[in-house]
Amino acid sequence: MHSVSNSFERFAQTQMVAATKAKHKAAETRERNRQVKIVQSEKDAPMKLSPLEQAMEDSSKQFRAYAKAKRAEVQAMLDGRDGEHWRALLQHLKQMTIEDGDALVAYIREQEWLLDSDRHSREMAVSVIGGAIINLRIRNGYSPMDDSIFDEPPTVFEIIRSELRVMTA
């Protein structure tokens, strides 16, 4: 038990019955064990995840790591030589509405810094633009992706991907 400095508490300790002292000591022990995570019974032991739950947990960790890496990559672009252009692109994407597809294509065609940039930067732009389009479609009640099939005209994303000379699977 901890030392008592208050004279009233010292007097209370001398008057306390053994059963009450034992109860207080047990409570302190439980609290100490809870702080250091000592498992004293099966009911205190953490549950082992099923194989499916473990796979989902691992996948979730992997996705969080991927998202963190993507954010770091975007931040590196923002901090890089073309940072002001990247900020302008991201701002344009934030202000975009579902009806602004043709305007987005025109905007991208005007971005010489992006059209002339290295492959990694163009791939990064396609990734960022694709994510913005997906989020916009979801917010407006559409399915996340809608690539053209057979004889349909290309979608805004497909046009931009072609303009930036980035092919995705």
N, C-alpha and C positions, 0 to 999 in steps of 0.2 A: 504494500500500500504506500501511497505517497506520503511525504512528511507533512505535518500540519503545523502551520506557523501561527495561526490565529488562536488566542487563548480560549475562546469559546468553543472552537472546533476541537481543541485538545481535551477540554472538559467533556464534550459530547462523546469523544472516543472512549474515555474511561467509563462512561455510563452506558455505552451501547452494549446490548446483549450479544452473545457469541453468534447466534443465528443471523442477526442483522449484519454483523461484521463479515460473516461468511458470504452472505448475499452480495454485499458491496464488493468483496474481493472477487467473487465469481463474475460480477458485472464488469469490473476492471479487466479481468483476464479475457473475457469475451471481446471487449473493445480492443484490447491489445492484439488479440488473434485476428480480429477483423481487419485491423490496420496492416498487419503483415501477411494476411491471406493464408493463415494456417488452417488447413482442413482437418477437422476433428471427427467428422462423421460423413457418411455417404450423402446425406441430404445437403451438406455444405459443399460437396464436391461439384465442380462445374460439369455441365452436361457435355458429353462428347457429341460432336455434330455427326449427322448421318453422312454417308458419302455424297449425296446430292446437296445437302446443306453446305458441306465443306467445299464442294466444287463451286457453289454459288458465292460463298465467302471469298474464295480464291479469285474468282472472276471479278468480284466487286473490288478487291484490292488491286488487281491488275488494271481495271478500268480507271480507278483513282490515280494510279501511278501514270497511266497513259495521259489522262486529262492534265495532270500536273506537268508532265513533260511538254504537252502541247501548249499550255499557258506559258511555260518558260520559253518555248520556241517563238511564240508570238511576241513576248516581251523582248526577246533578243532582236527581233525585226524592228520593233518600235524604238529600241535603243540604238539601232544601227544607222548606217549612212542614209537610208531612205526612210527614216523614222517619220518625218512629217507626211510623206506620201502614204505610208501605212495608216497613220492616224486619220488622214482624210478618207481613205478607203473604208476603214472601220466606221467612221462617222456616217458616210454615205450609206453603208449597209444598215446601220441602226435606224436611219430615217426612212428607209425603203418601205413601200407598201406592196401589197400583192399585185397591184396594177402596174408597178414600175419596172417590169421585166425588160421592156425595150429600152428604157432609160438606163438601166444598169448595163446592158450590152453596149450602148453608146458610150457610157462613162468609161468602161473598161477599154474600149477601142481608142479612147483619147489618152490613156495613161501610158505614154511612151516609156516612162521609167520602169513600168511593169512588163510591158511587151518586150523590152530590150534586156530585162534582168536575167539572171542565171536560172537554171532549171529548178533549183531548190526553191527560190523565191516564187517562181510561177506556180510550182506545186503547192506551196504554202498558201498562196492567194486562192487557188482553186479550192483548197480545203476550207479556208475561212469563208469564202463566198458560198460554197456548198452548204456549210453549216448554217449560215445566215438564211439561205433559201429554205432549208429544211425547217428551221425554227419559225420562219414566216408562214410557211404552208401549214404547219401544225396549229399556230395561233389562229389561222383563218379557217380551220376545220377541214383541211385537206389531208390526204395521206402524205407522209414525209417526203416520198420521192415519186416522181412521175416521168421517167425517161420515155422517150418516144419509142414506138415499135414499128417495124416494117416501113410503110410509106408515110407515116406521120411526119410533120415538120419537126425539126429538132427543138428541144426545150431551151429555155434561157440558159440553164446550167450547161447543156451540151454545146451551145454556141460559144459561151465563155471559155469552156474547157478547150474548144478547138482554137479560139483566138489566142489563147495563152500557150498553145501547142503542148498541152499536157493530156496524155491519154491515161485513163483510169480503167480498172477492170470492172 
